[in-house]
Amino acid sequence: MNLPRYDYVPNEEFTDYEFYSEGPNGQIKKMITFTVAQEKPVLIYNLAFGDVDDKGGINDAVTSNNDDRDKVLATVAHSINDFCYRHGNHLIFAQGSDAVRTRLYQMGISRNLDEINKEFEIKGLTNKGWEPFKKNVNYNAFLTNRK
């Protein structure tokens, strides 16, 4: 993807990616992490990200308001690409910590759908199940993998 993003530093296993958001609220340390959510019938990883808290964990409920939402989301997308390159093209599950945040992710995906579709397949979860992501449909979660 050719969108502005932050540089990140992965851990040795390439499962955690740290970066700094920069904006009117200063530098805010963020982390993206991939953990196994399901092993069978197919391997699915859960993607979580948010601000790094005082204990080194992820706070995915805080709103940073650092005016860099799209750059942060592009950084997350790039980490998915890197993670899949290193671990195999597995499915990645993502959902916001609440409905508002899930909607925020959906709007970011919609704004950049043409660019995202160049490298990723993305599905959205409705009450009827998984379907290919379409604009103007409300989703409860997202599932993606590299093409």
C-alpha positions as CSV (number, residue, x, y, z in Angstrom):
1,M,0.0,0.0,0.0
2,N,1.2,3.4,-0.9
3,L,-0.3,5.5,2.0
4,P,1.6,7.7,4.5
5,R,2.4,5.6,7.6
6,Y,4.7,5.6,10.6
7,D,7.8,3.5,10.8
8,Y,7.5,0.7,13.4
9,V,9.8,-1.5,15.3
10,P,8.8,-5.2,15.5
11,N,9.8,-7.6,18.3
12,E,12.0,-10.6,17.5
13,E,9.0,-12.8,16.7
14,F,7.3,-10.2,14.5
15,T,4.1,-10.4,16.5
16,D,4.3,-7.0,18.2
17,Y,4.9,-3.8,16.4
18,E,5.6,-0.5,18.2
19,F,5.5,3.0,16.8
20,Y,4.9,6.6,17.8
21,S,1.9,8.7,16.7
22,E,2.8,12.3,16.3
23,G,0.4,15.2,16.4
24,P,-0.9,18.0,18.5
25,N,-0.9,15.8,21.7
26,G,2.8,15.0,21.2
27,Q,4.3,11.6,20.7
28,I,2.1,8.7,21.8
29,K,3.5,5.2,21.9
30,K,1.3,2.7,20.2
31,M,1.5,-1.1,19.7
32,I,0.0,-3.6,17.3
33,T,0.0,-7.2,18.3
34,F,-1.0,-10.4,16.7
35,T,-2.2,-13.4,18.7
36,V,-3.7,-16.7,17.8
37,A,-7.5,-16.5,18.0
38,Q,-8.3,-19.9,16.4
39,E,-6.2,-22.8,15.3
40,K,-8.8,-25.1,13.6
41,P,-10.4,-25.5,11.1
42,V,-8.2,-22.6,9.9
43,L,-5.6,-20.5,11.7
44,I,-6.8,-17.0,12.5
45,Y,-4.9,-14.3,14.2
46,N,-6.5,-11.5,16.3
47,L,-5.1,-8.1,15.6
48,A,-5.2,-5.7,18.6
49,F,-3.7,-2.2,18.7
50,G,-3.9,0.9,20.8
51,D,-1.8,3.1,23.1
52,V,0.9,1.5,25.2
53,D,-0.1,1.8,28.9
54,D,2.2,2.3,31.9
55,K,2.6,-1.5,32.3
56,G,3.6,-2.0,28.6
57,G,0.2,-3.4,27.6
58,I,-2.3,-2.1,25.1
59,N,-5.1,0.2,26.0
60,D,-7.5,-0.1,23.1
61,A,-10.2,2.0,24.7
62,V,-8.3,5.3,24.8
63,T,-8.9,8.0,22.2
64,S,-5.6,9.8,21.4
65,N,-7.1,12.6,19.2
66,N,-3.7,13.2,17.6
67,D,-5.1,14.1,14.2
68,D,-3.4,11.2,12.5
69,R,-6.1,8.6,12.3
70,D,-5.4,7.6,8.7
71,K,-1.7,7.4,9.1
72,V,-2.2,5.2,12.2
73,L,-4.6,2.9,10.3
74,A,-2.2,2.7,7.3
75,T,0.6,1.7,9.8
76,V,-1.7,-1.1,11.1
77,A,-2.4,-2.2,7.5
78,H,1.3,-2.3,6.7
79,S,2.0,-4.3,9.8
80,I,-0.6,-6.9,8.6
81,N,1.3,-7.2,5.4
82,D,4.6,-7.6,7.2
83,F,3.2,-10.1,9.7
84,C,1.7,-12.3,6.9
85,Y,5.0,-12.1,4.9
86,R,6.9,-13.5,7.9
87,H,4.3,-15.9,9.3
88,G,2.3,-17.0,6.2
89,N,-0.8,-15.7,4.6
90,H,-3.2,-16.4,7.5
91,L,-6.5,-14.8,8.2
92,I,-6.4,-11.7,10.5
93,F,-9.5,-10.8,12.6
94,A,-10.0,-7.3,13.8
95,Q,-12.8,-5.6,15.8
96,G,-12.9,-2.4,17.7
97,S,-13.1,-2.3,21.5
98,D,-16.7,-1.0,21.0
99,A,-19.2,-0.3,18.2
100,V,-17.9,3.3,17.8
101,R,-14.3,2.2,17.3
102,T,-15.4,-0.6,14.9
103,R,-17.3,2.0,12.9
104,L,-14.2,4.2,12.9
105,Y,-12.1,1.3,11.4
106,Q,-14.8,0.7,8.9
107,M,-14.7,4.3,7.7
108,G,-11.0,4.1,7.4
109,I,-11.3,1.0,5.3
110,S,-14.0,2.5,3.1
111,R,-11.9,5.7,2.5
112,N,-8.9,3.6,1.4
113,L,-10.7,0.6,-0.1
114,D,-9.3,0.8,-3.6
115,E,-5.7,0.9,-2.2
116,I,-6.5,-1.9,0.3
117,N,-8.0,-4.1,-2.4
118,K,-4.7,-4.1,-4.3
119,E,-3.1,-6.2,-1.7
120,F,-5.8,-7.6,0.6
121,E,-9.0,-9.5,0.6
122,I,-11.3,-8.0,3.2
123,K,-14.6,-9.3,4.6
124,G,-17.0,-7.7,7.0
125,L,-19.2,-9.5,9.6
126,T,-22.9,-8.8,9.6
127,N,-25.7,-10.5,11.5
128,K,-26.0,-12.8,8.5
129,G,-22.3,-13.8,8.5
130,W,-19.2,-12.9,6.6
131,E,-19.4,-11.1,3.2
132,P,-16.9,-9.3,1.0
133,F,-16.4,-5.7,2.3
134,K,-18.7,-3.1,0.7
135,K,-19.0,0.5,1.4
136,N,-22.1,1.7,3.2
137,V,-22.7,-1.5,5.1
138,N,-22.3,-1.6,8.8
139,Y,-20.0,-4.4,10.0
140,N,-19.3,-5.9,13.5
141,A,-15.8,-7.1,12.7
142,F,-13.4,-7.6,9.9
143,L,-11.4,-10.5,8.4
144,T,-8.5,-10.0,6.0
145,N,-5.6,-11.7,4.3
146,R,-3.1,-10.9,1.6
147,K,-4.1,-11.7,-2.0
